[in-house]
Amino acid sequence: MAAKPKENFIKIEDDDGGYNLDMFCIPRHYEDAIENVIIPHGLIQDRTERLARDIVKDNGDGHMVVLCVLKGGYKFCADLLDFIKALNRNSETSLQLRVDFIRVKSYENDQSTGEITVLGGDNLSSVEGKKILIVEDIVDTGRTMSKLLKLVHSYKPASVKVVSLLVKRTERSSGYRPDYIGFEVPDKFLVGYALDYNEFFRDLNHVCVINEAGKKKFAI
């Protein structure tokens, strides 16, 4: 029997109850809006450091354009770049980075609108012939990323890779998988570490599961 392929991510099971809020420092304005902490900030940092090492190892010396997907990806992108910069300072391999930003919107409240809006990207003509690394916070169904990849490929880059902190395990998935994955998570609405619910919860360090009271409290 062939060996099972090694998973290149940390898998959080559907029945994982997470961590009690009492074990962490949670902003008081969110205490009644969160069900549990599913990924503590420290674990996010450790996993991000390893992703940075894998990216540098795979791409070696040279240049790469980092395309950060706003708004949810800004925190993950910043921390990932810090780890890559540390590797550049302390190893013989040096991966030179240039950073650009793009904004993608597909959610209102906790539901997909069914329409994907890509804002920005007017200056992406400069990526022609370059290696591209798209940095995303979460891949849900994969349709948003597929549209973004189509846009980026239209500028004829040399290559495009995607790193996502989270990939949601859902029956609605199109089957798309990023090149680098931090965590595979259950089909729950997650907030924190810059992941938002109607622009709230970006100021929460941990990735958490929002509860029904939180959805009502911060609905638009």
C-alpha positions as CSV (number, residue, x, y, z in Angstrom):
1,M,0.0,0.0,0.0
2,A,1.3,3.4,-1.0
3,A,2.2,5.8,1.9
4,K,-0.3,8.5,2.6
5,P,1.0,11.9,1.3
6,K,2.4,14.1,4.0
7,E,0.1,17.0,4.8
8,N,1.8,20.4,4.5
9,F,-0.5,22.2,7.0
10,I,-1.8,21.9,10.5
11,K,-5.3,20.4,10.4
12,I,-7.9,21.5,13.0
13,E,-10.6,18.9,13.2
14,D,-14.3,19.7,12.9
15,D,-15.0,18.7,16.5
16,D,-12.1,20.7,17.9
17,G,-13.6,22.8,20.8
18,G,-10.8,25.3,20.7
19,Y,-9.6,27.0,23.9
20,N,-11.5,28.7,26.7
21,L,-11.5,32.5,26.5
22,D,-10.5,32.6,30.2
23,M,-7.0,31.3,29.2
24,F,-6.3,34.3,27.0
25,C,-6.3,38.1,27.0
26,I,-9.4,39.1,25.0
27,P,-10.5,42.7,24.5
28,R,-13.5,43.3,26.7
29,H,-15.7,44.5,23.9
30,Y,-15.4,41.1,22.3
31,E,-15.8,38.8,25.3
32,D,-19.5,38.1,24.7
33,A,-19.1,37.8,21.0
34,I,-16.7,34.9,20.8
35,E,-17.3,31.2,21.2
36,N,-13.7,30.1,21.6
37,V,-10.1,30.7,20.6
38,I,-9.4,28.2,17.8
39,I,-5.8,29.3,17.0
40,P,-3.8,31.2,19.6
41,H,-1.5,34.0,18.4
42,G,1.7,32.2,19.4
43,L,0.8,29.2,17.3
44,I,0.1,31.5,14.4
45,Q,3.5,33.0,14.8
46,D,5.3,29.7,14.9
47,R,3.5,28.4,11.8
48,T,4.2,31.6,9.9
49,E,7.9,31.4,10.7
50,R,7.9,27.9,9.1
51,L,6.0,29.1,6.1
52,A,8.6,31.9,5.6
53,R,11.4,29.3,5.7
54,D,9.6,27.1,3.1
55,I,9.1,30.0,0.8
56,V,12.7,31.2,1.0
57,K,13.9,27.6,0.5
58,D,11.7,27.1,-2.6
59,N,12.5,30.4,-4.2
60,G,16.2,30.8,-3.3
61,D,18.1,33.9,-4.3
62,G,16.4,36.4,-6.6
63,H,13.4,38.7,-6.7
64,M,9.8,38.3,-5.8
65,V,6.8,40.6,-5.8
66,V,4.6,40.0,-2.7
67,L,0.9,40.8,-3.5
68,C,-0.9,41.3,-0.2
69,V,-4.7,40.8,-0.3
70,L,-6.3,43.5,1.8
71,K,-7.8,43.9,4.3
72,G,-7.7,40.6,6.0
73,G,-4.2,39.6,4.8
74,Y,-2.3,42.6,6.1
75,K,-1.4,41.2,9.5
76,F,-0.3,37.8,8.2
77,C,1.6,39.4,5.4
78,A,3.5,41.8,7.7
79,D,4.5,38.9,10.1
80,L,5.5,36.7,7.1
81,L,7.7,39.4,5.7
82,D,9.3,40.0,9.1
83,F,10.3,36.3,9.2
84,I,11.6,36.3,5.6
85,K,13.7,39.5,6.4
86,A,15.1,37.7,9.4
87,L,16.1,34.7,7.2
88,N,17.7,37.1,4.7
89,R,19.8,38.6,7.4
90,N,20.9,35.3,8.9
91,S,21.4,32.9,6.0
92,E,23.4,32.8,2.8
93,T,20.2,32.8,0.8
94,S,18.6,36.2,0.2
95,L,15.2,36.7,-1.3
96,Q,14.6,40.3,-2.4
97,L,11.0,41.4,-2.0
98,R,8.8,44.1,-3.4
99,V,5.3,44.6,-1.9
100,D,2.1,45.6,-3.6
101,F,-1.5,45.5,-2.4
102,I,-4.9,44.5,-3.8
103,R,-8.3,44.5,-2.2
104,V,-10.9,41.8,-2.7
105,K,-14.5,41.9,-1.4
106,S,-17.0,39.0,-1.4
107,Y,-18.7,39.0,2.0
108,E,-21.4,40.9,3.8
109,N,-22.1,39.9,7.4
110,D,-21.3,36.1,7.4
111,Q,-22.6,35.3,4.0
112,S,-20.9,35.4,0.6
113,T,-22.7,38.0,-1.7
114,G,-22.2,35.8,-4.7
115,E,-20.3,38.6,-6.3
116,I,-16.6,39.1,-6.2
117,T,-15.2,42.6,-6.4
118,V,-11.5,43.2,-7.0
119,L,-10.4,46.7,-6.1
120,G,-7.0,48.0,-7.1
121,G,-4.5,46.3,-9.4
122,D,-4.2,49.2,-11.8
123,N,-0.5,49.3,-11.3
124,L,0.1,45.5,-11.7
125,S,1.6,45.9,-15.2
126,S,5.0,46.1,-13.4
127,V,4.7,42.4,-12.4
128,E,5.3,41.2,-16.0
129,G,8.0,38.6,-16.0
130,K,8.3,38.6,-12.2
131,K,7.8,35.9,-9.6
132,I,4.6,36.6,-7.7
133,L,3.6,35.5,-4.2
134,I,0.0,36.3,-3.3
135,V,-0.5,36.5,0.5
136,E,-4.1,35.8,1.6
137,D,-5.7,35.4,5.0
138,I,-8.2,32.7,4.2
139,V,-9.4,30.6,1.3
140,D,-13.0,29.7,1.6
141,T,-14.7,28.3,-1.6
142,G,-11.7,29.2,-3.7
143,R,-13.7,31.2,-6.2
144,T,-12.3,34.6,-5.0
145,M,-8.8,33.4,-5.4
146,S,-9.5,31.9,-8.8
147,K,-10.7,35.3,-10.0
148,L,-7.7,37.0,-8.5
149,L,-5.3,34.5,-10.1
150,K,-6.9,35.1,-13.5
151,L,-6.4,38.8,-13.1
152,V,-2.7,38.4,-12.0
153,H,-2.0,36.0,-14.8
154,S,-3.3,38.5,-17.4
155,Y,-0.2,40.6,-16.6
156,K,2.1,37.7,-17.7
157,P,4.2,37.1,-14.6
158,A,7.0,34.6,-14.7
159,S,5.2,32.5,-12.0
160,V,2.5,32.9,-9.3
161,K,2.4,31.1,-5.9
162,V,-0.2,31.6,-3.2
163,V,0.3,31.4,0.6
164,S,-2.8,31.4,2.8
165,L,-2.8,31.4,6.5
166,L,-6.1,29.5,6.6
167,V,-8.0,27.1,4.2
168,K,-11.6,26.3,5.1
169,R,-12.8,22.7,4.9
170,T,-16.2,23.1,3.2
171,E,-18.5,21.3,0.8
172,R,-18.7,24.5,-1.2
173,S,-15.1,24.4,-2.1
174,S,-14.2,24.6,-5.8
175,G,-11.2,22.3,-5.1
176,Y,-8.6,25.0,-5.3
177,R,-5.6,24.7,-2.9
178,P,-2.9,27.3,-2.3
179,D,0.8,26.4,-2.7
180,Y,1.5,27.1,1.0
181,I,-1.1,26.6,3.8
182,G,-0.9,27.5,7.4
183,F,-3.9,25.8,8.9
184,E,-6.9,23.8,7.5
185,V,-9.9,24.8,9.5
186,P,-13.5,23.7,10.0
187,D,-16.4,25.4,8.1
188,K,-17.0,28.1,10.8
189,F,-16.9,31.9,10.6
190,L,-13.6,32.9,12.0
191,V,-12.5,36.3,13.2
192,G,-9.3,37.9,14.6
193,Y,-5.7,38.3,13.5
194,A,-7.1,40.8,11.0
195,L,-10.0,38.6,9.8
196,D,-13.1,40.6,10.2
197,Y,-16.9,40.5,10.6
198,N,-18.2,43.8,9.1
199,E,-14.8,45.4,9.8
200,F,-14.8,44.4,13.5
201,F,-12.4,41.9,15.2
202,R,-9.3,43.0,13.3
203,D,-7.9,44.2,16.6
204,L,-8.0,40.7,18.1
205,N,-4.7,38.8,18.3
206,H,-6.0,35.2,18.1
207,V,-8.1,33.5,15.5
208,C,-11.5,32.8,17.1
209,V,-15.0,31.5,16.3
210,I,-17.7,34.2,16.4
211,N,-20.9,33.2,18.2
212,E,-24.5,34.1,17.3
213,A,-24.6,36.9,19.8
214,G,-21.5,38.4,18.2
215,K,-23.1,38.2,14.7
216,K,-26.1,40.1,15.9
217,K,-24.1,42.6,17.9
218,F,-21.9,43.6,15.0
219,A,-24.4,43.1,12.1
220,I,-24.8,45.9,9.6
